[in-house]
Amino acid sequence: METSNMSQLLSLPTELIEEILLSPLLSPRDLCRASETCWLLHRITARLWTKVAHDRWKEWYSCVASSHGEWKSLAVQRWLCERHVHSAIESLSSKGYRLFLLDDADLDVFSAELPRSPLYSWPVVDCVLSDIQNAPLCRADLTNQFYGLYAWEHLVRRELKEKWENLLKDTSDQQILEKGAVLFSQWMNPLDGSITLEAVQGQLDSIAELVASELLQDDSRSTRLATTLPYPDLFEKLGTPVLRILDALNAVLYDRLKFKPATPVNYYQVENSFINQVLKRRTGIPLSMSVIYQSIARRLGVSLMPVNFPSHFMLKLQEDRQQTTPQDPVLIDAFNRGQRRTPQQCLDLIMTFDPSIASQEIFSRDTNVNDVLLRMVANMFGSYQHSTYEIERYYDNQTGKWGSIYFSSSLSLQLFLCSMMSSTNSVRENVAYCSVVCIETGYNLEVVERTLTDKMRTQPGMSTTGLNSLFERAKEQLERRNELIGTPPKVKKRNDGLLYRVGMIMKHRRYDYVCVIYGWDHVCEMSRAWIQQMGVDSLPRGKNQPFYNVLVMDGTNRYAAQESLEHCPQPALSHVTHWEVGKYFSSFTGRRYLPNDALRQVYPEDL
């Protein structure tokens, strides 16, 4: 700073100098440099550091034990915490590049890497991981962001496991499906802090209030009966038939609030399974709509029981208090505007989807709430298998496997719930299904081994031949996985035919999509069936040209011929937002992505 400018700055009142130095345009490094210019600025900046530290780390600051210490102590603690968190993340990145998916055992390593200290409690680490994710692109470590996100979600789910355990201890809780639906939404969207039990229950209370108001408005005693929710004695006070309450519920839910069933076009959208999204978008699938319907009816004093069968989900009126003699159960289809059906009508409807159901006994049996919770998770597999939304489903050419942003989360929760539930045929079937999927994908094999061992031990009287077979397959696959992790990656050498390098931002000549290269082969290495399906032989150079693994802006992983790609004309404006960018790249320069350590080991000549 020139002497004249310095004199002008120092001539200002101290309070104004402080405001200038606290400008968001100045970085902490600028503040350090100012403190070295003269004694006056040194004294001013010494006072400002406390405010800077508090403002920058205010959430983290409130979590640490020494929150009343001086800023230097705070900065040192923060630096130590960041260093350990980054070190723990690096332990994930060294392994994650070789794997299709990081599983729970891998992520447990992250927790084990952190020292046992209040400084590394969940709220403290949560704040540090949040800062890593929110760093601007120009300064972000993309690899740390990628694996930090894995770790962050894992730590949130670790907290949710305790809530699941407490919920499953009391299956007689009338709110178990309502609470389970919220926990399920939180598990699948762990970083969405807006999903809370209080928020969901508040919305359900509001809907129940609307129904109660509609029932009360014509009654002369409405002013005397107006009370806060819930209304468990509404029937006794008004002498209101149960079916009239359900009619009012239908009118409010479907006519007034416009709740509607998912259509064949959007049926498998994952949002249709999350109770918070169904309440927001007012569109759902049979199970999610039934949970909402049952929860509102319970607030109005009407008890409805779930009826769970393969192709649909309904509710059963537990008791009609107007009847003195046994009657056929009244079945309610929340997916179809709350229509009430007899068992025979339901059977006729269901048999059009599943002819194997030929008996009305299914309607008289009580449905185990555990089965409903497991089905809630299993619906995610249906969404994944039927999804046409590319951001929800992608193909990895290197592993030849399909993946999904919800795929691993569903498997992890399904296995965890099965491990917590008593061994029944349904639980055993779910364990077997998840085990097969995990073995095929190489995911969560250690958890599969533990779960299978537990179920075989707790079912001594049942045939465990199938579980034994799955256990041996999981054990064999786990050995292969560990061998893969321990094997050094194969280094790829360039030749004159390769025009492009990893990290370059490209554009597809025909399909116009923007992508970044994260791998290549000298010739097409895909199967003959894939080559025929994709019409590779019709290309001018066919399969005998370099092919590139690319991450596409729409969230897919593709394999493109060299002749089909060209340089992106504006790379600075086209940074690829694919969620796996951090798996392969450490930073973005504004023109290209820089490979991280793992990718550089495979393509050392592409730097």
Residue pairs with C-beta under 8 A, 6 or more apart in sequence:
1 9
1 37
6 37
6 38
9 17
9 20
10 17
10 38
10 40
10 41
12 20
14 44
17 41
17 44
18 44
18 47
18 48
21 31
21 34
21 41
21 44
21 45
21 48
22 48
22 51
22 52
28 52
31 45
31 48
31 49
31 52
32 45
34 41
34 45
35 41
35 42
35 45
35 46
36 42
49 71
49 72
49 75
50 70
50 71
52 71
53 61
53 71
53 74
53 75
53 78
54 61
54 71
57 74
57 78
57 127
59 127
59 130
60 78
60 124
60 127
60 128
60 131
61 67
61 74
63 121
63 123
63 124
63 127
64 74
64 77
64 118
64 119
64 124
65 118
65 119
66 73
66 74
66 77
77 119
78 128
80 119
81 119
81 120
81 124
81 125
81 128
82 128
84 113
84 114
84 115
84 120
85 114
85 125
85 128
85 129
85 132
85 148
86 144
87 113
88 109
88 110
88 111
88 113
88 114
88 151
89 110
89 132
89 144
89 147
89 148
89 151
90 144
91 109
91 110
91 113
92 102
92 106
92 107
92 109
92 110
92 147
92 150
92 151
93 143
93 144
93 146
93 147
93 596
93 597
93 598
94 597
94 598
95 102
95 106
95 485
96 102
96 106
96 147
96 150
96 583
96 598
97 489
97 583
97 584
97 598
97 599
98 484
98 485
98 489
98 598
99 106
99 442
99 481
99 484
99 485
100 396
100 399
100 401
100 403
100 441
100 442
100 443
101 403
101 407
101 408
101 441
101 442
101 443
102 147
102 150
103 408
103 412
103 443
103 444
103 445
103 446
103 447
104 154
104 412
104 444
104 446
104 447
105 444
105 446
105 447
107 150
107 151
107 154
108 154
110 150
110 151
110 154
110 155
111 154
111 155
111 158
114 120
114 125
118 124
122 155
122 159
125 155
126 152
126 155
129 148
129 151
129 152
129 155
130 152
132 141
132 144
132 145
132 148
133 145
133 148
133 149
133 152
135 141
135 145
137 575
137 588
138 588
138 590
140 587
140 588
141 586
141 587
142 581
142 582
142 585
142 586
142 587
142 588
142 593
142 596
143 582
143 583
143 585
143 586
143 596
144 582
145 582
146 579
146 580
146 581
146 582
146 583
147 582
149 191
152 190
152 191
153 190
153 191
153 409
156 186
156 190
156 191
157 187
157 190
157 409
157 412
160 183
160 186
160 187
160 190
161 416
163 183
164 183
164 416
164 417
164 420
165 420
167 173
167 176
167 179
167 180
167 183
168 370
168 417
168 420
168 421
170 176
171 369
171 370
173 179
174 298
175 295
175 298
176 369
176 373
177 291
177 294
177 295
177 306
177 369
177 372
177 373
178 200
178 201
178 204
178 275
178 291
178 294
178 295
179 197
180 369
180 372
180 373
180 376
181 200
181 275
181 288
181 291
181 376
182 195
182 196
182 197
182 200
182 275
182 276
184 273
184 274
184 275
184 373
184 376
184 377
184 413
185 195
185 274
185 275
185 276
185 277
186 192
186 195
187 409
187 413
188 270
188 274
188 380
188 406
188 409
188 410
188 413
189 195
189 274
194 276
195 274
195 276
199 276
200 275
200 276
200 279
203 279
204 279
204 292
204 295
204 296
204 299
205 229
205 230
205 299
207 252
207 253
207 257
207 296
208 229
208 230
208 231
208 296
208 299
208 300
209 229
210 252
210 256
210 257
211 245
211 248
211 249
211 252
211 253
211 296
211 300
212 229
212 231
212 234
212 300
214 248
214 251
214 252
215 234
215 238
215 240
215 244
215 245
215 248
216 222
216 225
216 226
216 238
219 225
219 238
221 237
221 238
225 237
225 238
229 299
230 298
230 299
230 300
230 301
231 299
231 300
231 301
232 301
233 301
234 240
234 245
234 300
234 301
235 241
235 242
235 245
235 301
235 302
235 321
241 322
242 302
242 317
242 320
242 321
242 322
243 320
243 330
243 340
245 297
245 300
245 301
245 302
246 297
246 302
246 317
246 332
246 338
246 340
249 293
249 296
249 297
249 300
249 338
250 337
250 338
253 259
253 292
253 293
253 296
253 338
254 260
254 337
254 338
257 282
258 282
259 282
259 283
259 284
259 289
259 292
260 282
260 283
261 283
261 284
261 285
261 286
261 289
261 335
261 336
262 269
262 272
262 283
262 284
262 285
266 272
266 283
267 285
267 386
268 382
268 383
268 386
268 387
268 388
269 383
269 389
270 380
270 383
270 387
270 392
270 406
271 277
271 278
271 281
271 283
272 278
272 283
272 284
272 285
272 288
272 383
273 284
273 285
273 287
273 288
273 376
273 379
273 380
273 383
274 288
275 288
275 291
275 292
278 284
278 288
278 289
278 292
279 292
284 292
284 335
285 335
285 379
286 312
286 313
286 314
286 333
286 334
286 335
287 313
287 372
287 375
287 376
287 379
289 334
289 335
290 306
290 313
290 314
290 315
290 334
290 335
292 334
293 304
293 315
293 332
293 334
293 338
294 304
294 306
294 315
294 334
297 303
297 304
297 315
298 304
302 317
303 317
303 318
303 319
304 315
304 316
304 317
304 318
304 332
305 315
305 316
305 318
305 366
305 367
306 313
306 314
306 315
306 316
306 367
306 369
306 372
307 313
307 314
307 315
307 316
307 331
307 362
307 363
307 367
308 367
308 371
308 372
308 375
309 350
309 354
309 357
309 362
310 354
310 356
310 357
311 350
311 353
311 354
311 357
312 333
312 335
312 349
312 350
312 353
313 335
313 375
314 331
314 332
314 333
314 334
314 341
314 346
315 331
315 332
315 334
316 329
316 330
316 331
316 332
316 363
317 329
317 330
317 331
317 332
320 327
320 330
328 342
328 343
329 343
329 363
329 364
330 340
330 342
331 340
331 341
331 342
331 343
331 345
331 346
331 363
332 338
332 339
332 340
332 341
333 339
333 340
333 341
333 346
341 349
343 360
343 363
344 360
346 363
347 357
347 358
347 359
347 360
347 363
350 357
351 357
351 358
368 424
368 426
370 417
370 421
370 422
370 424
370 426
370 427
371 424
371 426
373 417
374 414
374 417
374 418
374 421
374 426
374 427
374 430
377 410
377 413
377 414
377 417
378 410
378 414
378 430
380 406
380 409
380 410
381 410
381 437
383 392
383 406
384 392
384 393
384 404
384 406
384 407
384 410
387 393
387 404
390 554
390 555
390 556
391 405
391 554
391 555
392 404
392 405
392 406
393 402
393 403
393 404
394 402
394 403
394 404
394 555
394 556
394 557
395 401
395 402
395 403
395 556
395 557
395 558
396 402
396 403
396 557
397 526
397 549
397 557
397 558
397 559
398 519
398 549
401 441
405 579
408 443
408 444
411 434
411 437
411 438
411 443
411 444
412 444
412 447
414 430
414 434
415 431
415 434
415 438
415 444
415 447
415 448
415 451
416 447
418 427
418 430
418 431
418 434
418 451
418 455
419 450
419 451
419 454
421 427
422 458
423 455
423 458
423 459
423 462
427 455
428 455
428 459
428 462
428 467
431 451
431 452
431 455
431 467
432 466
432 467
432 470
434 448
435 448
435 451
435 452
435 470
435 474
436 470
437 443
438 444
438 445
438 447
438 448
438 474
439 445
439 448
439 470
439 473
439 474
439 477
442 477
442 480
442 481
445 474
445 477
445 478
445 481
446 478
448 470
448 474
449 471
449 474
449 475
449 478
452 467
452 470
452 471
452 474
453 471
455 464
455 467
456 464
456 467
456 468
456 471
488 601
489 598
489 601
489 602
490 602
491 601
491 602
491 604
492 520
492 602
492 603
493 605
494 605
494 606
495 522
497 522
497 545
497 546
498 520
498 522
498 546
498 562
499 546
499 562
500 506
500 517
500 520
500 546
500 548
500 562
500 565
501 517
501 603
501 606
502 517
502 518
502 519
502 520
502 584
502 595
502 599
502 603
502 606
503 516
503 517
503 518
503 585
503 592
503 593
503 594
503 595
503 606
504 516
504 517
504 567
504 592
505 514
505 515
505 516
505 567
505 568
505 571
505 574
505 575
505 576
505 591
505 592
505 593
506 514
506 515
506 516
506 517
506 548
506 550
506 560
506 565
506 566
506 567
506 568
507 513
507 514
507 515
507 565
507 566
507 567
507 568
507 569
508 515
508 560
508 564
508 565
509 563
509 564
509 565
509 566
510 564
513 552
513 553
513 554
514 552
514 553
514 568
514 574
514 576
515 550
515 551
515 552
515 553
515 558
515 560
515 565
515 576
516 550
516 551
516 576
516 578
516 581
516 585
516 593
517 548
517 549
517 550
518 549
518 550
518 551
518 584
518 585
518 599
519 548
519 549
519 602
519 603
520 546
520 547
520 548
520 549
520 603
521 546
521 547
522 546
523 543
523 544
523 545
523 546
523 547
524 531
524 536
524 543
524 544
524 545
524 547
524 559
524 561
525 547
526 534
526 536
526 547
526 559
531 537
531 543
536 542
536 543
536 561
537 543
539 545
539 561
539 563
539 564
540 563
541 561
541 562
541 563
545 561
545 562
545 563
546 561
546 562
547 559
547 560
547 561
547 562
548 559
548 560
548 561
548 562
548 565
549 557
549 558
549 559
550 557
550 558
550 559
550 560
550 565
551 557
551 576
551 578
551 580
551 581
551 584
552 558
552 576
552 578
553 574
553 576
553 577
553 578
555 578
555 579
557 578
557 580
568 574
571 590
571 591
571 592
572 590
572 591
575 588
576 593
581 593
582 596
584 593
584 595
584 596
584 598
584 599
585 593
585 594
585 595
585 596
585 599
586 594
586 595
586 596
586 597
587 593
587 594
588 594
595 603
595 606
595 607
600 606
600 607
